[in-house]
Amino acid sequence: MAEVLIINYKTMKIYKIALIVFVLAAAAGGYFYVTSEINRKSPSMADSPEDFEINTTDLLDEYQTNPKEADKKYLGKIILLSGNIKSLENSEKGFYTIVLGDSSSMSSVRCSMDNSIALNVAELPVGAAIVLRAECTGFNPDDLGLGADVVLNRGVLIKTKK
């Protein structure tokens, strides 16, 4: 009987050590995964090659004509977009959105700018012709008669046209 208790005690000790090693390894793996995700940076639009080059009017027309096909084509893709500034919006936290489109139309392309890149968005005049690069993230159809919006994110100003 004494030998059975010694074996069980040794076996339990091995299980406890294995459990402690497993928990420590899982905690270390979780820590490194979380810190790598927190510190992960999205590639800059300034250096990313664009998938499409288009102007604001044509992009809006494609989305308003056939939103599903336009989503298949543009959603998640990088677009080099040219157009005129309809308005500039600045959030309380200092994030800028450039609204592009024809001032006579309710529809527009809304581009949230990448604030990690120093740019003088606030100094851009309404009506100025610009070229920017951004990722297409969706379309808000005109359900209430307020105009449709194509939504772009992480925008980078490439140039202003005269």
N, C-alpha and C positions, 0 to 999 in steps of 0.2 A: 504494500500500500504506500509506503513512504516514497518509493521510486516514482509512482504515478503522480504524486503531488509535486515532486521536483520537476518532472517533465512538463506538467501543465504550467508550473510557475515559469519555467524557461520559455515555453511556447508563448505564454502571455506577455512576457518581457519582450520577445522578438516582435510580436504583433504591435505592442505599444510603440516600439522604436520605429517600425515600418510606418505606422500611422503618423507619427510625428514628422518623419522624413517626407511623407506624401503631402501632408498639410503645408509644410514649409515650402516644398517645391511648387505646389499649386499657388500659394500666396505670392511667391517670387515671380512666377509666370504671369499671374494676373496683374501684378504691379508693373512689370515691364510692358505688357500689352497696353494697359491703360495709359501709361506715360508716353508710349510711342504714338498712340492715337491722339492724345491731347496736343502733342508737339508736332504732329504731322501738318505740313503746309501744302495747300493746293498750289499747283503750278501757276505761275503768273501768266496772265493773259498777254502781257507785253511781249513775251517770248514764244507764245504758243502759235502754231500755224493755224490759220482759219480753214474751216471746212467749206464755207460758202462766203461769197462776196455779193452783197445785195443792197439795194436802197430801201429806205423806210416804206415808201409807197408800195413797192412790189411785195415786200414781206407782209404788210398788212393785207394786201389784196389776196395773196395766197392763203392766208389764215382765214379770211372772211369767206372766201369761195369754198374751200374744203379744209376745215380744221383738222380732220383726222389724217389726211394725206400730208398736210403741212407739218403736223406733229411727227409723223414718221420720218419726214425729211430733215427737220430742223431741231427737234427736241434733243437736248444734251449735246448739241453740236456747237462749235465755235463759229461765230459769224462776224465778218467784217462788214459793218453797217455804215452807210452814209445817209445823212439826212439833216434836216434843219431843227434847231432847238425850239420846241414849243413852250417849254417852261423848265425851271430848275426847282427841285424840292430839296429841302434840308431838314433832316430829323433833329430831334432834341439832342441826340448823341453825336451829331455832326456828320451823319452819313448822307451822301448826296445821291439823288436820283435824277437823271436827265430824261426828260420826256421829249421824244422826237415825233414829228409828224407835221401835217398841214394844219395851220391855225384855224382853217375853216371847217375841219372835220373833228368829230368827237372822238374818233379812234386814234390810238397812238401806240408807240413803242416805248415802254418804260424800262430804263436801264439803270439798275443799282450799280454805282461805281465802286471799284475796289479801293478802299481807303488805305491799303498798305503801300500804295504807290502815290508819291507826292504829286498832286496835280492841283491846278487852280480852277476847279470847276466853278466856284462862286464868281469868278471874273468873266465867265463866258456870257456873251450877250444873247438874249432871246432873239431868235431868228437866224443866228449864225449857222453856217453850214459846217458840219463836223464829220469826222470818220472815227468810229470807235470799234473796239473788238470786245466781244462778250459771249457768254454762253446762253443759249436759249433754254429757258426753264418752263415755259408754258404760255398759255393763251387764256384770257378771260373774255368769253364771248359777250356780245351786246344783248343781255337779257332784259334790261330795264330801259333801253333807249338812251343810255349814257355813253355809248361808244365802247368799242372793243379794245382790248390792250394785249399786245404781245409783250411778254415779260422776259427781260434779259438780266443776268447777274454777273458780278465780278468784272464789270466793264472797265476798260482802259481807253483813255483818249489817245488816239493815234495822231490825228492832226486836225487843225481847223482850216477850212477853206476860205478863201477870200471871195 
